[in-house]
């Protein structure tokens, strides 16, 4: 609602709608407008909304699909990547543009990229822009500031930035030596301090509820979670203060995990989810918990929760994908 209101407040936009698309494997906001070109819409939205609320796709509409009752049919809105979302393709003209276009395709994963395509119109966002900057550093030995991706969001524009850039040799990340405790990042330190001030609150919990249909194998589910914890150090990490009072993180070889179980009973699904969310003790790993709530023999709720100090939007998507593969015995 807030995004649609911002779109309609832009002079020249006669109608607007926003929906979520998942064709790329992850939810992405898509905006549909009538009356103003999408590049102009994006420029003006950047003044009205925080970056994470700006839709990944902008599609100009000439005709809106409607239901028999005359209301907007959101299910019939064109998907990103179709004709309504297409720019005229212009092929790369030199080696730099060819390499850069290939990096875009690797990051965006949505087809051929022309040199005039807008990175953000093609589904890019701040996290993908960060990944693109890393790939550019590795491929071109040039460090391109993240702000340049926003200022020059085309292959042609970034190619000129790269040609004028200074050398910044790419170095592969290497595992650090084993230690009893490791320093925290600035973001983790901020979250740690705020969590202490919150005194046991749940403001930094990242809960989710999934509906599972069909026959469920709780033992296989439990094994999948334990394998996931075994794979990822972040799920075996706890936080404490060192002798100087600075927060540090400690990675454990093993941590206890129990898949909780419950029956829905007289509760609503929302009440069951709310009861599941509890404060985390940052000194006790794993900062992750899961519960199966039985609704019926063929329907269950999977409730999961983890603390933001060990996870973000990117890592959660990785964990969800790997969990599905582990449960289905694909890895």
ZADO-1210 file (C-alpha; in nm, 4 decimals, padded with zeros to 6 digits):
<atoms>
<atom x="00.0000" y="00.0000" z="00.0000" code="UNK" pos="1"/>
<atom x="00.2757" y="00.2446" z="00.0888" code="UNK" pos="2"/>
<atom x="00.4601" y="00.1712" z="-00.2353" code="UNK" pos="3"/>
<atom x="00.1465" y="00.2110" z="-00.4466" code="UNK" pos="4"/>
<atom x="00.0722" y="00.5404" z="-00.2699" code="UNK" pos="5"/>
<atom x="00.4239" y="00.6628" z="-00.3492" code="UNK" pos="6"/>
<atom x="00.3822" y="00.5641" z="-00.7139" code="UNK" pos="7"/>
<atom x="00.0502" y="00.7460" z="-00.7465" code="UNK" pos="8"/>
<atom x="00.1991" y="01.0578" z="-00.5870" code="UNK" pos="9"/>
<atom x="00.4446" y="01.0921" z="-00.8783" code="UNK" pos="10"/>
<atom x="00.3286" y="01.3492" z="-01.1300" code="UNK" pos="11"/>
<atom x="00.2388" y="01.1837" z="-01.4581" code="UNK" pos="12"/>
<atom x="00.1466" y="00.8424" z="-01.3138" code="UNK" pos="13"/>
<atom x="-00.2226" y="00.7860" z="-01.3821" code="UNK" pos="14"/>
<atom x="-00.2483" y="00.4357" z="-01.2347" code="UNK" pos="15"/>
<atom x="-00.0164" y="00.1994" z="-01.0443" code="UNK" pos="16"/>
<atom x="-00.0070" y="-00.1449" z="-00.8867" code="UNK" pos="17"/>
<atom x="00.2513" y="-00.3562" z="-00.7030" code="UNK" pos="18"/>
<atom x="00.2765" y="-00.7341" z="-00.6760" code="UNK" pos="19"/>
<atom x="00.5304" y="-00.9980" z="-00.5713" code="UNK" pos="20"/>
<atom x="00.6820" y="-01.2332" z="-00.8269" code="UNK" pos="21"/>
<atom x="00.8821" y="-01.5475" z="-00.7459" code="UNK" pos="22"/>
<atom x="00.9741" y="-01.6763" z="-01.0922" code="UNK" pos="23"/>
<atom x="01.3441" y="-01.6148" z="-01.0205" code="UNK" pos="24"/>
<atom x="01.3390" y="-01.8343" z="-00.7095" code="UNK" pos="25"/>
<atom x="01.3120" y="-01.5487" z="-00.4620" code="UNK" pos="26"/>
<atom x="01.0323" y="-01.2961" z="-00.3937" code="UNK" pos="27"/>
<atom x="01.0736" y="-00.9721" z="-00.5904" code="UNK" pos="28"/>
<atom x="00.8570" y="-00.6622" z="-00.5933" code="UNK" pos="29"/>
<atom x="00.7240" y="-00.5645" z="-00.9322" code="UNK" pos="30"/>
<atom x="00.5580" y="-00.2286" z="-01.0029" code="UNK" pos="31"/>
<atom x="00.3163" y="-00.1586" z="-01.2875" code="UNK" pos="32"/>
<atom x="00.2565" y="00.2011" z="-01.3956" code="UNK" pos="33"/>
<atom x="00.0626" y="00.3913" z="-01.6578" code="UNK" pos="34"/>
<atom x="00.1572" y="00.7379" z="-01.7700" code="UNK" pos="35"/>
<atom x="00.5321" y="00.7693" z="-01.6963" code="UNK" pos="36"/>
<atom x="00.8382" y="00.5856" z="-01.8213" code="UNK" pos="37"/>
<atom x="00.9895" y="00.3431" z="-01.5707" code="UNK" pos="38"/>
<atom x="01.3322" y="00.5083" z="-01.5532" code="UNK" pos="39"/>
<atom x="01.1614" y="00.8310" z="-01.4445" code="UNK" pos="40"/>
<atom x="00.9512" y="00.6382" z="-01.1916" code="UNK" pos="41"/>
<atom x="01.2574" y="00.4759" z="-01.0355" code="UNK" pos="42"/>
<atom x="01.4414" y="00.8081" z="-01.0092" code="UNK" pos="43"/>
<atom x="01.1498" y="00.9685" z="-00.8277" code="UNK" pos="44"/>
<atom x="01.0834" y="00.6650" z="-00.6039" code="UNK" pos="45"/>
<atom x="01.4424" y="00.6872" z="-00.4765" code="UNK" pos="46"/>
<atom x="01.3467" y="01.0215" z="-00.3226" code="UNK" pos="47"/>
<atom x="01.0291" y="00.8843" z="-00.1632" code="UNK" pos="48"/>
<atom x="01.1162" y="00.5335" z="-00.0370" code="UNK" pos="49"/>
<atom x="01.4085" y="00.3474" z="00.1236" code="UNK" pos="50"/>
<atom x="01.6067" y="00.1344" z="-00.1229" code="UNK" pos="51"/>
<atom x="01.4658" y="-00.1990" z="00.0003" code="UNK" pos="52"/>
<atom x="01.1112" y="-00.0862" z="-00.0835" code="UNK" pos="53"/>
<atom x="01.1888" y="00.0125" z="-00.4432" code="UNK" pos="54"/>
<atom x="01.0496" y="-00.2582" z="-00.6755" code="UNK" pos="55"/>
<atom x="01.3026" y="-00.4676" z="-00.8641" code="UNK" pos="56"/>
<atom x="01.0951" y="-00.4491" z="-01.1836" code="UNK" pos="57"/>
<atom x="00.9084" y="-00.1566" z="-01.3427" code="UNK" pos="58"/>
<atom x="00.6624" y="-00.2430" z="-01.6176" code="UNK" pos="59"/>
<atom x="00.4790" y="00.0179" z="-01.8232" code="UNK" pos="60"/>
<atom x="00.1153" y="-00.0724" z="-01.8839" code="UNK" pos="61"/>
<atom x="-00.0959" y="00.0308" z="-02.1815" code="UNK" pos="62"/>
<atom x="-00.3968" y="-00.1800" z="-02.0830" code="UNK" pos="63"/>
<atom x="-00.4824" y="-00.3191" z="-01.7383" code="UNK" pos="64"/>
<atom x="-00.6304" y="-00.6708" z="-01.6996" code="UNK" pos="65"/>
<atom x="-00.9589" y="-00.6727" z="-01.5088" code="UNK" pos="66"/>
<atom x="-01.1867" y="-00.9345" z="-01.3553" code="UNK" pos="67"/>
<atom x="-01.5489" y="-00.9795" z="-01.4732" code="UNK" pos="68"/>
<atom x="-01.6524" y="-00.7433" z="-01.1927" code="UNK" pos="69"/>
<atom x="-01.4259" y="-00.4714" z="-01.3286" code="UNK" pos="70"/>
<atom x="-01.1538" y="-00.4896" z="-01.0609" code="UNK" pos="71"/>
<atom x="-00.7814" y="-00.5156" z="-01.1329" code="UNK" pos="72"/>
<atom x="-00.6835" y="-00.8783" z="-01.1979" code="UNK" pos="73"/>
<atom x="-00.3415" y="-00.8953" z="-01.0310" code="UNK" pos="74"/>
<atom x="-00.2916" y="-01.2584" z="-01.1322" code="UNK" pos="75"/>
<atom x="-00.3106" y="-01.1565" z="-01.4979" code="UNK" pos="76"/>
<atom x="-00.0466" y="-00.8832" z="-01.4751" code="UNK" pos="77"/>
<atom x="00.2484" y="-00.9641" z="-01.7060" code="UNK" pos="78"/>
<atom x="00.5480" y="-01.1329" z="-01.5458" code="UNK" pos="79"/>
<atom x="00.8852" y="-00.9560" z="-01.5510" code="UNK" pos="80"/>
<atom x="01.0926" y="-01.0401" z="-01.8560" code="UNK" pos="81"/>
<atom x="00.7994" y="-01.0355" z="-02.0962" code="UNK" pos="82"/>
<atom x="00.7347" y="-00.7970" z="-02.3805" code="UNK" pos="83"/>
<atom x="00.6016" y="-00.5272" z="-02.1479" code="UNK" pos="84"/>
<atom x="00.9274" y="-00.5357" z="-01.9518" code="UNK" pos="85"/>
<atom x="01.1637" y="-00.5495" z="-02.2485" code="UNK" pos="86"/>
<atom x="01.4111" y="-00.2893" z="-02.3678" code="UNK" pos="87"/>
<atom x="01.5501" y="-00.2871" z="-02.7197" code="UNK" pos="88"/>
<atom x="01.8514" y="-00.5185" z="-02.7090" code="UNK" pos="89"/>
<atom x="02.1852" y="-00.3621" z="-02.7987" code="UNK" pos="90"/>
<atom x="02.4758" y="-00.6057" z="-02.8126" code="UNK" pos="91"/>
<atom x="02.8124" y="-00.5405" z="-02.6432" code="UNK" pos="92"/>
<atom x="03.0596" y="-00.3591" z="-02.8693" code="UNK" pos="93"/>
<atom x="03.3946" y="-00.4450" z="-02.7084" code="UNK" pos="94"/>
<atom x="03.5620" y="-00.6942" z="-02.4758" code="UNK" pos="95"/>
<atom x="03.4881" y="-00.4933" z="-02.1585" code="UNK" pos="96"/>
<atom x="03.1173" y="-00.4736" z="-02.2358" code="UNK" pos="97"/>
<atom x="03.1074" y="-00.8442" z="-02.3309" code="UNK" pos="98"/>
<atom x="03.2665" y="-00.9496" z="-01.9996" code="UNK" pos="99"/>
<atom x="03.0467" y="-00.7117" z="-01.8018" code="UNK" pos="100"/>
<atom x="02.7287" y="-00.8299" z="-01.9745" code="UNK" pos="101"/>
<atom x="02.8210" y="-01.1885" z="-01.8857" code="UNK" pos="102"/>
<atom x="02.8685" y="-01.0898" z="-01.5198" code="UNK" pos="103"/>
<atom x="02.5251" y="-00.9266" z="-01.5216" code="UNK" pos="104"/>
<atom x="02.3701" y="-01.2418" z="-01.6650" code="UNK" pos="105"/>
<atom x="02.5414" y="-01.4541" z="-01.3977" code="UNK" pos="106"/>
<atom x="02.4147" y="-01.2281" z="-01.1182" code="UNK" pos="107"/>
<atom x="02.0658" y="-01.1520" z="-01.2508" code="UNK" pos="108"/>
<atom x="01.9977" y="-01.4983" z="-01.3986" code="UNK" pos="109"/>
<atom x="01.7313" y="-01.3728" z="-01.6370" code="UNK" pos="110"/>
<atom x="01.8576" y="-01.3884" z="-01.9920" code="UNK" pos="111"/>
<atom x="02.0669" y="-01.1850" z="-02.2389" code="UNK" pos="112"/>
<atom x="02.1736" y="-00.8384" z="-02.1241" code="UNK" pos="113"/>
<atom x="02.2067" y="-00.5454" z="-02.3614" code="UNK" pos="114"/>
<atom x="02.4410" y="-00.2566" z="-02.2945" code="UNK" pos="115"/>
<atom x="02.1522" y="-00.0122" z="-02.2344" code="UNK" pos="116"/>
<atom x="01.9553" y="-00.2382" z="-01.9972" code="UNK" pos="117"/>
<atom x="01.9042" y="-00.0977" z="-01.6483" code="UNK" pos="118"/>
<atom x="02.0450" y="-00.3282" z="-01.3784" code="UNK" pos="119"/>
<atom x="01.7555" y="-00.2552" z="-01.1428" code="UNK" pos="120"/>
<atom x="01.4865" y="-00.2823" z="-01.4093" code="UNK" pos="121"/>
<atom x="01.6229" y="-00.6301" z="-01.4843" code="UNK" pos="122"/>
<atom x="01.5646" y="-00.7455" z="-01.1259" code="UNK" pos="123"/>
<atom x="01.8767" y="-00.6115" z="-00.9567" code="UNK" pos="124"/>
<atom x="01.8721" y="-00.4814" z="-00.6004" code="UNK" pos="125"/>
<atom x="02.1293" y="-00.3752" z="-00.3415" code="UNK" pos="126"/>
<atom x="02.2346" y="-00.7306" z="-00.2523" code="UNK" pos="127"/>
<atom x="02.2768" y="-00.8289" z="-00.6162" code="UNK" pos="128"/>
<atom x="02.4647" y="-00.5032" z="-00.6777" code="UNK" pos="129"/>
<atom x="02.7068" y="-00.6001" z="-00.4006" code="UNK" pos="130"/>
<atom x="02.7580" y="-00.9392" z="-00.5662" code="UNK" pos="131"/>
<atom x="02.8181" y="-00.7640" z="-00.8993" code="UNK" pos="132"/>
<atom x="03.0849" y="-00.5371" z="-00.7444" code="UNK" pos="133"/>
<atom x="03.2630" y="-00.8454" z="-00.6086" code="UNK" pos="134"/>
<atom x="03.2534" y="-01.0189" z="-00.9486" code="UNK" pos="135"/>
<atom x="03.3850" y="-00.7047" z="-01.1212" code="UNK" pos="136"/>
<atom x="03.6785" y="-00.6874" z="-00.8778" code="UNK" pos="137"/>
<atom x="03.7665" y="-01.0489" z="-00.9565" code="UNK" pos="138"/>
<atom x="03.7255" y="-01.0230" z="-01.3345" code="UNK" pos="139"/>
<atom x="03.8748" y="-00.6768" z="-01.3987" code="UNK" pos="140"/>
<atom x="04.1072" y="-00.6192" z="-01.0988" code="UNK" pos="141"/>
<atom x="03.9242" y="-00.2909" z="-01.0451" code="UNK" pos="142"/>
<atom x="03.7338" y="-00.1888" z="-00.7344" code="UNK" pos="143"/>
<atom x="03.4079" y="-00.0236" z="-00.8410" code="UNK" pos="144"/>
<atom x="03.2289" y="00.1540" z="-00.5525" code="UNK" pos="145"/>
<atom x="02.8747" y="00.0293" z="-00.4905" code="UNK" pos="146"/>
<atom x="02.7418" y="00.3824" z="-00.5445" code="UNK" pos="147"/>
<atom x="02.8685" y="00.3680" z="-00.9049" code="UNK" pos="148"/>
<atom x="02.6339" y="00.0769" z="-00.9779" code="UNK" pos="149"/>
<atom x="02.3438" y="00.2984" z="-00.8705" code="UNK" pos="150"/>
<atom x="02.4806" y="00.6022" z="-01.0567" code="UNK" pos="151"/>
<atom x="02.5669" y="00.4091" z="-01.3777" code="UNK" pos="152"/>
<atom x="02.3217" y="00.1141" z="-01.3822" code="UNK" pos="153"/>
<atom x="02.3903" y="00.0060" z="-01.7431" code="UNK" pos="154"/>
<atom x="02.6631" y="-00.2083" z="-01.8973" code="UNK" pos="155"/>
<atom x="02.7688" y="00.0896" z="-02.1084" code="UNK" pos="156"/>
<atom x="02.7908" y="00.3183" z="-01.8046" code="UNK" pos="157"/>
<atom x="02.9760" y="00.0718" z="-01.5833" code="UNK" pos="158"/>
<atom x="03.2173" y="-00.0151" z="-01.8636" code="UNK" pos="159"/>
<atom x="03.3284" y="00.3483" z="-01.8741" code="UNK" pos="160"/>
<atom x="03.3742" y="00.3437" z="-01.4949" code="UNK" pos="161"/>
<atom x="03.5849" y="00.0281" z="-01.5209" code="UNK" pos="162"/>
<atom x="03.8050" y="00.1743" z="-01.7957" code="UNK" pos="163"/>
<atom x="03.8771" y="00.4743" z="-01.5736" code="UNK" pos="164"/>
<atom x="03.9161" y="00.2671" z="-01.2565" code="UNK" pos="165"/>
<atom x="04.2310" y="00.2027" z="-01.0564" code="UNK" pos="166"/>
<atom x="04.3849" y="-00.1393" z="-01.0045" code="UNK" pos="167"/>
<atom x="04.2623" y="-00.3297" z="-00.7008" code="UNK" pos="168"/>
<atom x="04.3890" y="-00.6910" z="-00.7302" code="UNK" pos="169"/>
<atom x="04.1288" y="-00.9490" z="-00.6337" code="UNK" pos="170"/>
<atom x="04.2254" y="-01.1834" z="-00.3539" code="UNK" pos="171"/>
<atom x="04.0279" y="-01.4956" z="-00.2761" code="UNK" pos="172"/>
<atom x="03.8980" y="-01.5197" z="00.0794" code="UNK" pos="173"/>
<atom x="04.0887" y="-01.7734" z="00.2864" code="UNK" pos="174"/>
<atom x="03.9702" y="-01.9514" z="00.6010" code="UNK" pos="175"/>
<atom x="04.1015" y="-01.7858" z="00.9169" code="UNK" pos="176"/>
<atom x="04.3075" y="-01.9772" z="01.1662" code="UNK" pos="177"/>
<atom x="04.1210" y="-02.1654" z="01.4388" code="UNK" pos="178"/>
<atom x="04.0765" y="-01.9657" z="01.7582" code="UNK" pos="179"/>
<atom x="03.8746" y="-01.9908" z="02.0765" code="UNK" pos="180"/>
<atom x="03.6933" y="-01.6673" z="01.9937" code="UNK" pos="181"/>
<atom x="03.6682" y="-01.4390" z="01.6911" code="UNK" pos="182"/>
<atom x="03.5951" y="-01.0664" z="01.6572" code="UNK" pos="183"/>
<atom x="03.2464" y="-00.9639" z="01.5492" code="UNK" pos="184"/>
<atom x="03.1555" y="-00.7462" z="01.2529" code="UNK" pos="185"/>
<atom x="03.0366" y="-00.3902" z="01.3090" code="UNK" pos="186"/>
<atom x="02.6794" y="-00.4963" z="01.2278" code="UNK" pos="187"/>
<atom x="02.6979" y="-00.7865" z="01.4745" code="UNK" pos="188"/>
<atom x="02.8388" y="-00.5573" z="01.7427" code="UNK" pos="189"/>
<atom x="02.5508" y="-00.3150" z="01.6949" code="UNK" pos="190"/>
<atom x="02.2931" y="-00.5944" z="01.7152" code="UNK" pos="191"/>
<atom x="02.4653" y="-00.7442" z="02.0219" code="UNK" pos="192"/>
<atom x="02.4584" y="-00.4126" z="02.2085" code="UNK" pos="193"/>
<atom x="02.0980" y="-00.3394" z="02.1128" code="UNK" pos="194"/>
<atom x="01.9935" y="-00.6903" z="02.2158" code="UNK" pos="195"/>
<atom x="02.1425" y="-00.6310" z="02.5620" code="UNK" pos="196"/>
<atom x="01.9580" y="-00.3001" z="02.5882" code="UNK" pos="197"/>
<atom x="01.6363" y="-00.4745" z="02.4835" code="UNK" pos="198"/>
<atom x="01.6914" y="-00.7131" z="02.7769" code="UNK" pos="199"/>
<atom x="01.5539" y="-01.0336" z="02.6344" code="UNK" pos="200"/>
<atom x="01.3296" y="-00.8922" z="02.3636" code="UNK" pos="201"/>
<atom x="01.2458" y="-01.0496" z="02.0286" code="UNK" pos="202"/>
<atom x="01.3038" y="-00.7456" z="01.8059" code="UNK" pos="203"/>
<atom x="01.5894" y="-00.9188" z="01.6226" code="UNK" pos="204"/>
<atom x="01.4223" y="-01.2586" z="01.5834" code="UNK" pos="205"/>
<atom x="01.3657" y="-01.3738" z="01.2253" code="UNK" pos="206"/>
<atom x="01.0666" y="-01.6125" z="01.2448" code="UNK" pos="207"/>
<atom x="00.8933" y="-01.7886" z="00.9563" code="UNK" pos="208"/>
<atom x="00.5996" y="-02.0280" z="00.9200" code="UNK" pos="209"/>
<atom x="00.5698" y="-02.2830" z="00.6392" code="UNK" pos="210"/>
<atom x="00.2659" y="-02.4981" z="00.5605" code="UNK" pos="211"/>
<atom x="00.3498" y="-02.8633" z="00.4880" code="UNK" pos="212"/>
<atom x="00.0926" y="-03.0724" z="00.3018" code="UNK" pos="213"/>
<atom x="00.1027" y="-03.4528" z="00.2798" code="UNK" pos="214"/>
<atom x="00.2767" y="-03.7242" z="00.4792" code="UNK" pos="215"/>
<atom x="00.5554" y="-03.5915" z="00.7014" code="UNK" pos="216"/>
<atom x="00.8654" y="-03.7772" z="00.8208" code="UNK" pos="217"/>
<atom x="00.9674" y="-03.6064" z="01.1496" code="UNK" pos="218"/>
<atom x="01.2877" y="-03.8109" z="01.1834" code="UNK" pos="219"/>
<atom x="01.4074" y="-03.7096" z="00.8380" code="UNK" pos="220"/>
<atom x="01.3141" y="-03.3491" z="00.9201" code="UNK" pos="221"/>
<atom x="01.5206" y="-03.3646" z="01.2383" code="UNK" pos="222"/>
<atom x="01.8191" y="-03.5122" z="01.0504" code="UNK" pos="223"/>
<atom x="01.7980" y="-03.2382" z="00.7873" code="UNK" pos="224"/>
<atom x="01.8107" y="-02.9645" z="01.0510" code="UNK" pos="225"/>
<atom x="02.1041" y="-03.1295" z="01.2297" code="UNK" pos="226"/>
<atom x="02.2966" y="-03.1662" z="00.9032" code="UNK" pos="227"/>
<atom x="02.2287" y="-02.8014" z="00.8258" code="UNK" pos="228"/>
<atom x="02.3707" y="-02.7022" z="01.1652" code="UNK" pos="229"/>
<atom x="02.6719" y="-02.9264" z="01.1059" code="UNK" pos="230"/>
<atom x="02.7392" y="-02.7593" z="00.7683" code="UNK" pos="231"/>
<atom x="02.7193" y="-02.3957" z="00.8746" code="UNK" pos="232"/>
<atom x="02.9365" y="-02.2380" z="01.1443" code="UNK" pos="233"/>
<atom x="02.6871" y="-01.9540" z="01.1886" code="UNK" pos="234"/>
<atom x="02.4354" y="-02.2030" z="01.3291" code="UNK" pos="235"/>
<atom x="02.6978" y="-02.3156" z="01.5818" code="UNK" pos="236"/>
<atom x="02.7994" y="-01.9663" z="01.6920" code="UNK" pos="237"/>
<atom x="02.7379" y="-01.7987" z="02.0267" code="UNK" pos="238"/>
<atom x="02.8281" y="-01.4495" z="02.1484" code="UNK" pos="239"/>
<atom x="02.9797" y="-01.3240" z="02.4714" code="UNK" pos="240"/>
<atom x="03.2011" y="-01.0482" z="02.6066" code="UNK" pos="241"/>
<atom x="03.5774" y="-01.0835" z="02.6412" code="UNK" pos="242"/>
<atom x="03.7821" y="-00.9605" z="02.9372" code="UNK" pos="243"/>
<atom x="03.7796" y="-00.6051" z="02.8024" code="UNK" pos="244"/>
<atom x="03.4018" y="-00.6064" z="02.7659" code="UNK" pos="245"/>
<atom x="03.4058" y="-00.6297" z="02.3848" code="UNK" pos="246"/>
<atom x="03.1632" y="-00.8754" z="02.2184" code="UNK" pos="247"/>
<atom x="03.3236" y="-01.1776" z="02.0510" code="UNK" pos="248"/>
<atom x="03.1827" y="-01.4831" z="01.8764" code="UNK" pos="249"/>
<atom x="03.2626" y="-01.8427" z="01.9588" code="UNK" pos="250"/>
<atom x="03.2161" y="-02.1284" z="01.7093" code="UNK" pos="251"/>
<atom x="03.1351" y="-02.4661" z="01.8632" code="UNK" pos="252"/>
<atom x="03.2119" y="-02.8059" z="01.7106" code="UNK" pos="253"/>
<atom x="02.8741" y="-02.9398" z="01.8224" code="UNK" pos="254"/>
<atom x="02.5604" y="-02.7811" z="01.9622" code="UNK" pos="255"/>
<atom x="02.2424" y="-02.9385" z="02.0996" code="UNK" pos="256"/>
<atom x="01.9336" y="-02.9227" z="01.8795" code="UNK" pos="257"/>
<atom x="01.5878" y="-03.0648" z="01.9349" code="UNK" pos="258"/>
<atom x="01.3075" y="-03.0365" z="01.6828" code="UNK" pos="259"/>
<atom x="01.0137" y="-02.9289" z="01.8974" code="UNK" pos="260"/>
<atom x="00.6711" y="-03.0813" z="01.8390" code="UNK" pos="261"/>
<atom x="00.3210" y="-02.9612" z="01.9254" code="UNK" pos="262"/>
<atom x="-00.0435" y="-03.0133" z="01.8336" code="UNK" pos="263"/>
<atom x="-00.2518" y="-02.7180" z="01.7176" code="UNK" pos="264"/>
<atom x="-00.5515" y="-02.8125" z="01.9293" code="UNK" pos="265"/>
<atom x="-00.7783" y="-02.5193" z="02.0098" code="UNK" pos="266"/>
<atom x="-00.5182" y="-02.2596" z="01.9116" code="UNK" pos="267"/>
<atom x="-00.5289" y="-02.0666" z="01.5882" code="UNK" pos="268"/>
<atom x="-00.2244" y="-02.0924" z="01.3623" code="UNK" pos="269"/>
<atom x="-00.1342" y="-01.7332" z="01.4459" code="UNK" pos="270"/>
<atom x="-00.1523" y="-01.8073" z="01.8201" code="UNK" pos="271"/>
<atom x="00.0712" y="-02.1130" z="01.7779" code="UNK" pos="272"/>
<atom x="00.3262" y="-01.9069" z="01.5855" code="UNK" pos="273"/>
<atom x="00.3204" y="-01.6276" z="01.8444" code="UNK" pos="274"/>
<atom x="00.3721" y="-01.8767" z="02.1296" code="UNK" pos="275"/>
<atom x="00.6722" y="-02.0244" z="01.9504" code="UNK" pos="276"/>
<atom x="00.8641" y="-01.6951" z="01.9309" code="UNK" pos="277"/>
<atom x="01.0814" y="-01.6478" z="02.2388" code="UNK" pos="278"/>
<atom x="01.3912" y="-01.4404" z="02.3164" code="UNK" pos="279"/>
<atom x="01.7299" y="-01.5939" z="02.2342" code="UNK" pos="280"/>
<atom x="02.0169" y="-01.6086" z="02.4808" code="UNK" pos="281"/>
<atom x="02.3077" y="-01.4971" z="02.2614" code="UNK" pos="282"/>
<atom x="02.5526" y="-01.6924" z="02.4765" code="UNK" pos="283"/>
<atom x="02.3806" y="-02.0218" z="02.3943" code="UNK" pos="284"/>
<atom x="02.4128" y="-02.1759" z="02.0462" code="UNK" pos="285"/>
<atom x="02.2345" y="-02.2557" z="01.8268" code="UNK" pos="286"/>
<atom x="02.0612" y="-01.9210" z="01.7854" code="UNK" pos="287"/>
<atom x="01.8110" y="-02.1152" z="01.5803" code="UNK" pos="288"/>
<atom x="01.5073" y="-02.3250" z="01.6707" code="UNK" pos="289"/>
<atom x="01.2352" y="-02.5143" z="01.4878" code="UNK" pos="290"/>
<atom x="00.8985" y="-02.6665" z="01.5750" code="UNK" pos="291"/>
<atom x="00.6484" y="-02.8909" z="01.3985" code="UNK" pos="292"/>
<atom x="00.2829" y="-02.8189" z="01.4798" code="UNK" pos="293"/>
<atom x="00.0417" y="-03.0948" z="01.3823" code="UNK" pos="294"/>
<atom x="-00.2804" y="-02.9614" z="01.2333" code="UNK" pos="295"/>
<atom x="-00.3990" y="-03.2939" z="01.0905" code="UNK" pos="296"/>
<atom x="-00.2457" y="-03.6180" z="00.9646" code="UNK" pos="297"/>
<atom x="-00.1800" y="-03.4624" z="00.6250" code="UNK" pos="298"/>
<atom x="-00.1084" y="-03.1032" z="00.7290" code="UNK" pos="299"/>
<atom x="00.1590" y="-02.9541" z="00.9542" code="UNK" pos="300"/>
<atom x="00.3083" y="-02.6146" z="01.0267" code="UNK" pos="301"/>
<atom x="00.6850" y="-02.5811" z="01.0305" code="UNK" pos="302"/>
<atom x="00.7874" y="-02.2912" z="01.2530" code="UNK" pos="303"/>
<atom x="01.1480" y="-02.1734" z="01.2383" code="UNK" pos="304"/>
<atom x="01.3197" y="-01.8829" z="01.4104" code="UNK" pos="305"/>
<atom x="01.6766" y="-01.7545" z="01.4167" code="UNK" pos="306"/>
<atom x="01.8492" y="-01.4461" z="01.5448" code="UNK" pos="307"/>
<atom x="01.9451" y="-01.1697" z="01.3023" code="UNK" pos="308"/>
<atom x="02.2998" y="-01.1619" z="01.4462" code="UNK" pos="309"/>
<atom x="02.3756" y="-01.4873" z="01.2556" code="UNK" pos="310"/>
<atom x="02.1574" y="-01.4429" z="00.9473" code="UNK" pos="311"/>
<atom x="02.0236" y="-01.2047" z="00.6844" code="UNK" pos="312"/>
<atom x="01.8114" y="-01.2204" z="00.3711" code="UNK" pos="313"/>
<atom x="02.0827" y="-01.3838" z="00.1608" code="UNK" pos="314"/>
<atom x="02.1815" y="-01.6506" z="00.4134" code="UNK" pos="315"/>
<atom x="01.8186" y="-01.7391" z="00.4875" code="UNK" pos="316"/>
<atom x="01.7561" y="-01.8152" z="00.1187" code="UNK" pos="317"/>
<atom x="02.0663" y="-02.0386" z="00.1139" code="UNK" pos="318"/>
<atom x="01.9531" y="-02.2247" z="00.4260" code="UNK" pos="319"/>
<atom x="01.6011" y="-02.2761" z="00.2893" code="UNK" pos="320"/>
<atom x="01.7357" y="-02.4174" z="-00.0381" code="UNK" pos="321"/>
<atom x="01.9817" y="-02.6524" z="00.1351" code="UNK" pos="322"/>
<atom x="01.7207" y="-02.7656" z="00.3864" code="UNK" pos="323"/>
<atom x="01.4872" y="-02.8682" z="00.1036" code="UNK" pos="324"/>
<atom x="01.7683" y="-03.0593" z="-00.0669" code="UNK" pos="325"/>
<atom x="01.8643" y="-03.2365" z="00.2557" code="UNK" pos="326"/>
<atom x="01.5074" y="-03.3356" z="00.3382" code="UNK" pos="327"/>
<atom x="01.4624" y="-03.4755" z="-00.0126" code="UNK" pos="328"/>
<atom x="01.7970" y="-03.6605" z="00.0063" code="UNK" pos="329"/>
<atom x="01.9429" y="-03.4662" z="-00.2870" code="UNK" pos="330"/>
<atom x="02.2773" y="-03.3909" z="-00.1152" code="UNK" pos="331"/>
</atoms>
